[in-house]
Amino acid sequence: MQPSVSLGRIAGVKVGINWSWLIVVALVVWSLAEGVFPETNPGLSDGTYIAMAAVAAVAFFLSLFLHEMGHAQQARREGMEIEGITLWVFGGVAQFRGMFPSAGAEFRIAIAGPLVSLAIGAVCLAVALAVPLPDAVDGVVFWLGYINLFLLAFNMLPALPLDGGRVLRSLLWARKGDFTSATQTAAALGRAFGQVMIGGGVFLVIFVGAIGGVWLAFIGWFLLMAAEQEGSLAEVRVALEGLRVRDVMVTHPVCVDADLPVDRFIDEVFFRHRHTAYPVTEDGEWVGIVSFRHAAEGPREEWARVRVRDRMIPRADALGLDADADLSEALPELAQTSIRRALVFEHGRPAGLLSMTDAMRVLELRGGRLGARAAAEGVVPPAEGAGRDPRRSS
């Protein structure tokens, strides 16, 4: 899940908002102001209900953010690299690179978020029940406690990609010593729960006339798709087992000088070699990577005045992989890049170029139909951990 708007860094973690987050904010405010608070706290004005709903929505998403920060901070303690936190239509998602170091580490990371939600929910309910508060404040605090505990219960269902599914996977992993098998089992449960929720939602809409069934079916669909994705990634690991990035990378890629004008790059390099992307060099060092698509932006008459360095992705922003990284574990990161290419290094020195096309070709050869399905799905990684750290090289 990629952020649409960046909010900067909080406690050293990048935080962003996906456009879909606005949908659920509007739904939460509307449902609270029109239905929930008038029922739980009758006799207040419409303006008061709207204000209560707005405050409750902000507090709700703050609690979701704290839940994800629980995951993120525990992952840091386990030695993992944090990509960031994104708020979106289903709440929040903590993204970090690399496979969990151990089953115990995954358990601690997975349970950290629910423990934060448990603490928030328990404290809010205790305050609402034990402390005399104005009706409006009491209604918001009580709802916030209730909703955190309700979502905690749902989130602990033993189904990937929910936290409960990650807890289950960690326990199965610890018991069997097989991460892939544990993932497949937890993902199968995720698919089953998703199908039940979709069926339940359709039943509520058709036979009960409850519009909330649409939302239940939507969540079930998301759970089903995410579980399918987790299972596919586990199968990819099996298909590519034993392969390293060096086994698939192009060892002597065509390079382009950073000061070469874009018109000459296209006429002399691209039309000659027809590759999609090229490492960019300066004084013999790799300083970035440029794609034909990025280089060819703008009117052709401007190309002579623009240098390759002006259109390249700088090395600091490009994906860099270690030549000895497992291919199956580097693939999800490669799929997330805009140009589907990565610079490969060995002991900090340039070693080659890895393309998604070459990786998919190997996957199709070793995985048959699996490779085609993975290519169609883009090998998108799960939100909270995907594979062993490919070690972004500097």
RAKA-V969920 format. One record per residue. N is the residue number from 1. RES is the residue in one letter. SS is DSSP state (alpha for helix, beta for strand, coil for the rest). PSI is psi in whole degrees, 0 to 359 (* if undefined). D_CENTER is the distance of its C-alpha to the mean C-alpha in Angstrom with 1 decimal. Layout:
# RAKA-V969920
n = (N;N)
res = (RES;RES)
ss = (SS;SS)
psi = (PSI;PSI)
d_center = (D_CENTER;D_CENTER)
This chain:
# RAKA-V969920
n = (1;2;3;4;5;6;7;8;9;10;11;12;13;14;15;16;17;18;19;20;21;22;23;24;25;26;27;28;29;30;31;32;33;34;35;36;37;38;39;40;41;42;43;44;45;46;47;48;49;50;51;52;53;54;55;56;57;58;59;60;61;62;63;64;65;66;67;68;69;70;71;72;73;74;75;76;77;78;79;80;81;82;83;84;85;86;87;88;89;90;91;92;93;94;95;96;97;98;99;100;101;102;103;104;105;106;107;108;109;110;111;112;113;114;115;116;117;118;119;120;121;122;123;124;125;126;127;128;129;130;131;132;133;134;135;136;137;138;139;140;141;142;143;144;145;146;147;148;149;150;151;152;153;154;155;156;157;158;159;160;161;162;163;164;165;166;167;168;169;170;171;172;173;174;175;176;177;178;179;180;181;182;183;184;185;186;187;188;189;190;191;192;193;194;195;196;197;198;199;200;201;202;203;204;205;206;207;208;209;210;211;212;213;214;215;216;217;218;219;220;221;222;223;224;225;226;227;228;229;230;231;232;233;234;235;236;237;238;239;240;241;242;243;244;245;246;247;248;249;250;251;252;253;254;255;256;257;258;259;260;261;262;263;264;265;266;267;268;269;270;271;272;273;274;275;276;277;278;279;280;281;282;283;284;285;286;287;288;289;290;291;292;293;294;295;296;297;298;299;300;301;302;303;304;305;306;307;308;309;310;311;312;313;314;315;316;317;318;319;320;321;322;323;324;325;326;327;328;329;330;331;332;333;334;335;336;337;338;339;340;341;342;343;344;345;346;347;348;349;350;351;352;353;354;355;356;357;358;359;360;361;362;363;364;365;366;367;368;369;370;371;372;373;374;375;376;377;378;379;380;381;382;383;384;385;386;387;388;389;390;391;392;393;394)
res = (M;Q;P;S;V;S;L;G;R;I;A;G;V;K;V;G;I;N;W;S;W;L;I;V;V;A;L;V;V;W;S;L;A;E;G;V;F;P;E;T;N;P;G;L;S;D;G;T;Y;I;A;M;A;A;V;A;A;V;A;F;F;L;S;L;F;L;H;E;M;G;H;A;Q;Q;A;R;R;E;G;M;E;I;E;G;I;T;L;W;V;F;G;G;V;A;Q;F;R;G;M;F;P;S;A;G;A;E;F;R;I;A;I;A;G;P;L;V;S;L;A;I;G;A;V;C;L;A;V;A;L;A;V;P;L;P;D;A;V;D;G;V;V;F;W;L;G;Y;I;N;L;F;L;L;A;F;N;M;L;P;A;L;P;L;D;G;G;R;V;L;R;S;L;L;W;A;R;K;G;D;F;T;S;A;T;Q;T;A;A;A;L;G;R;A;F;G;Q;V;M;I;G;G;G;V;F;L;V;I;F;V;G;A;I;G;G;V;W;L;A;F;I;G;W;F;L;L;M;A;A;E;Q;E;G;S;L;A;E;V;R;V;A;L;E;G;L;R;V;R;D;V;M;V;T;H;P;V;C;V;D;A;D;L;P;V;D;R;F;I;D;E;V;F;F;R;H;R;H;T;A;Y;P;V;T;E;D;G;E;W;V;G;I;V;S;F;R;H;A;A;E;G;P;R;E;E;W;A;R;V;R;V;R;D;R;M;I;P;R;A;D;A;L;G;L;D;A;D;A;D;L;S;E;A;L;P;E;L;A;Q;T;S;I;R;R;A;L;V;F;E;H;G;R;P;A;G;L;L;S;M;T;D;A;M;R;V;L;E;L;R;G;G;R;L;G;A;R;A;A;A;E;G;V;V;P;P;A;E;G;A;G;R;D;P;R;R;S;S)
ss = (coil;coil;coil;coil;beta;beta;beta;beta;beta;beta;coil;coil;beta;beta;beta;beta;beta;coil;coil;coil;alpha;alpha;alpha;alpha;alpha;alpha;alpha;alpha;alpha;alpha;alpha;alpha;alpha;alpha;alpha;alpha;alpha;alpha;alpha;alpha;coil;coil;coil;coil;coil;alpha;alpha;alpha;alpha;alpha;alpha;alpha;alpha;alpha;alpha;alpha;alpha;alpha;alpha;alpha;alpha;alpha;alpha;alpha;alpha;alpha;alpha;alpha;alpha;alpha;alpha;alpha;alpha;alpha;alpha;alpha;alpha;coil;coil;coil;beta;beta;beta;beta;beta;beta;beta;beta;coil;coil;beta;beta;beta;beta;beta;beta;beta;coil;coil;coil;coil;coil;alpha;alpha;alpha;alpha;alpha;alpha;alpha;alpha;alpha;alpha;alpha;alpha;alpha;alpha;alpha;alpha;alpha;alpha;alpha;alpha;alpha;alpha;alpha;alpha;alpha;alpha;alpha;alpha;coil;coil;coil;coil;alpha;alpha;alpha;alpha;alpha;alpha;alpha;alpha;alpha;alpha;alpha;alpha;alpha;alpha;alpha;alpha;alpha;alpha;alpha;alpha;alpha;coil;coil;coil;coil;coil;coil;coil;alpha;alpha;alpha;alpha;alpha;alpha;alpha;alpha;alpha;alpha;alpha;alpha;alpha;alpha;coil;coil;alpha;alpha;alpha;alpha;alpha;alpha;alpha;alpha;alpha;alpha;alpha;alpha;alpha;alpha;alpha;alpha;alpha;alpha;alpha;alpha;alpha;alpha;alpha;alpha;alpha;alpha;alpha;alpha;alpha;alpha;coil;coil;coil;alpha;alpha;alpha;alpha;alpha;alpha;alpha;alpha;alpha;alpha;alpha;alpha;alpha;alpha;alpha;alpha;alpha;alpha;alpha;alpha;alpha;alpha;alpha;alpha;alpha;alpha;alpha;alpha;coil;coil;coil;coil;beta;alpha;alpha;alpha;coil;coil;beta;coil;coil;coil;coil;beta;beta;beta;coil;coil;coil;beta;alpha;alpha;alpha;alpha;alpha;alpha;alpha;alpha;alpha;alpha;alpha;alpha;coil;coil;coil;beta;beta;beta;beta;beta;beta;coil;coil;beta;beta;beta;beta;beta;beta;beta;alpha;alpha;alpha;alpha;coil;coil;coil;coil;alpha;alpha;alpha;alpha;alpha;alpha;coil;beta;alpha;alpha;alpha;alpha;coil;beta;beta;coil;coil;coil;coil;coil;beta;beta;beta;coil;coil;coil;beta;alpha;alpha;alpha;alpha;alpha;alpha;alpha;alpha;alpha;alpha;coil;coil;coil;coil;beta;beta;beta;beta;beta;beta;coil;coil;beta;beta;beta;beta;beta;beta;beta;alpha;alpha;alpha;alpha;alpha;alpha;alpha;alpha;alpha;alpha;alpha;alpha;coil;alpha;alpha;alpha;alpha;alpha;alpha;alpha;alpha;alpha;coil;coil;coil;coil;coil;coil;beta;coil;coil;coil;coil;coil;coil;coil;coil;coil;coil)
psi = (117;137;145;328;128;136;7;207;138;122;35;4;131;133;135;169;129;149;329;341;327;329;309;330;313;318;318;312;314;313;323;316;326;332;310;302;323;333;318;332;70;157;0;164;161;320;322;318;320;317;317;316;319;315;317;321;315;314;324;313;334;320;324;321;317;325;311;327;328;314;312;315;323;322;320;316;334;2;16;156;130;125;320;180;133;129;132;193;330;19;257;159;128;126;128;152;141;155;150;134;332;170;321;321;317;319;313;321;316;323;344;317;310;326;323;315;320;316;316;313;315;317;315;316;320;317;315;325;331;339;127;119;157;149;315;315;317;319;318;314;317;315;319;319;315;312;326;320;325;313;328;314;316;317;340;8;138;65;126;143;17;160;324;323;325;324;314;315;319;322;318;321;315;324;316;341;19;103;320;314;319;321;316;321;312;325;324;320;322;317;319;314;319;316;320;318;321;313;318;320;316;319;315;321;314;314;340;336;20;117;337;342;331;315;320;316;324;315;320;320;316;315;319;312;318;322;320;320;316;316;320;319;323;320;324;318;321;315;326;14;131;347;139;165;320;335;342;338;157;120;333;70;153;127;159;136;139;331;6;131;148;323;322;325;315;316;320;335;302;310;344;317;334;28;157;325;157;138;145;132;154;120;37;357;145;124;358;193;140;139;155;320;316;320;324;10;146;169;145;327;344;346;325;336;356;136;158;323;334;342;357;163;117;153;324;333;347;157;125;131;150;140;333;6;146;133;318;334;343;337;315;321;320;322;337;346;152;331;1;39;152;141;137;135;153;117;37;357;149;135;334;188;130;129;149;325;313;320;318;325;317;319;319;322;322;336;359;234;331;319;319;319;318;321;320;324;350;9;51;131;153;162;321;71;133;308;174;144;117;357;84;122;149;*)
d_center = (4.2;6.8;9.5;12.9;15.0;14.7;16.6;17.3;17.1;18.0;19.3;18.0;14.3;12.9;12.3;11.7;12.3;11.2;14.5;14.0;14.4;18.0;18.7;18.3;20.0;22.9;23.0;23.1;25.8;27.8;27.8;28.7;31.4;32.9;32.7;31.6;33.5;36.7;36.9;36.2;38.0;40.8;43.2;41.0;40.9;38.4;37.4;36.9;34.5;32.5;32.4;31.4;28.6;27.2;27.5;25.9;22.9;22.3;23.0;20.7;17.6;18.8;18.9;15.3;14.5;16.8;15.3;11.9;14.3;16.0;13.1;12.6;16.3;17.1;14.7;16.7;19.8;18.9;18.7;15.0;13.5;11.1;8.8;8.9;8.5;8.0;10.5;10.6;12.9;12.2;12.3;9.7;6.4;6.9;5.1;8.1;9.8;12.3;13.7;15.2;18.7;20.4;20.4;21.7;19.0;16.3;18.7;19.1;15.4;14.8;18.0;17.7;15.7;18.2;21.1;20.2;20.2;23.4;25.0;24.3;25.5;28.6;29.6;29.4;31.4;33.9;34.4;34.8;37.3;39.2;39.4;41.5;39.4;40.1;39.1;36.3;34.7;35.3;33.6;30.4;30.3;31.1;28.5;25.8;26.9;27.1;23.7;22.0;23.9;23.5;19.7;20.0;22.2;19.8;16.8;19.0;19.8;19.7;17.2;13.7;11.0;13.0;14.0;17.4;16.2;14.7;18.1;19.9;18.3;19.3;22.8;23.2;22.0;24.5;27.2;26.9;25.5;23.3;19.5;19.3;21.9;20.3;17.0;19.1;21.0;18.3;16.6;20.1;20.4;17.2;18.7;22.0;20.8;19.0;22.3;24.4;22.6;22.9;26.6;27.2;25.9;28.1;31.0;30.7;30.8;33.6;35.8;35.3;34.4;31.6;29.2;26.6;26.3;24.4;21.6;21.8;21.7;18.7;16.7;18.2;17.1;13.4;14.0;16.0;13.6;10.7;13.5;14.9;11.8;11.9;15.6;15.6;13.7;16.4;19.1;18.0;18.5;21.9;22.8;22.2;23.5;25.7;24.6;23.7;22.5;26.2;27.2;25.5;25.5;28.3;30.5;32.5;30.5;32.5;32.0;32.8;34.6;32.8;36.0;36.6;37.0;34.5;37.3;38.5;35.1;34.8;38.5;39.0;35.7;33.5;36.4;37.8;34.7;32.4;29.2;26.0;25.2;27.4;27.2;29.1;31.8;34.0;37.0;35.7;32.3;28.9;27.7;24.9;24.1;25.3;24.7;27.5;25.5;24.9;28.5;30.1;28.9;31.8;35.4;37.0;39.9;37.5;36.3;39.3;38.7;35.0;34.1;31.3;30.0;29.5;27.1;25.3;21.9;23.2;22.7;21.0;18.2;18.2;16.4;19.0;19.2;22.0;24.4;24.4;20.7;20.1;19.4;17.2;15.0;15.0;14.3;10.5;10.7;13.5;11.9;9.6;12.9;15.1;18.1;16.8;19.1;19.1;22.1;23.2;25.3;27.6;28.9;27.7;29.7;28.6;28.6;27.2;24.6;22.0;21.1;18.9;22.1;23.9;21.1;21.0;24.8;25.0;22.5;24.7;27.8;26.7;24.7;26.7;25.2;21.9;21.5;22.1;19.6;16.9;17.9;17.8;14.3;13.2;12.0;8.4;6.7;5.7;3.3;6.6;8.5;9.5;13.0;15.7;15.3;16.5;18.0;17.6;21.3;23.1)
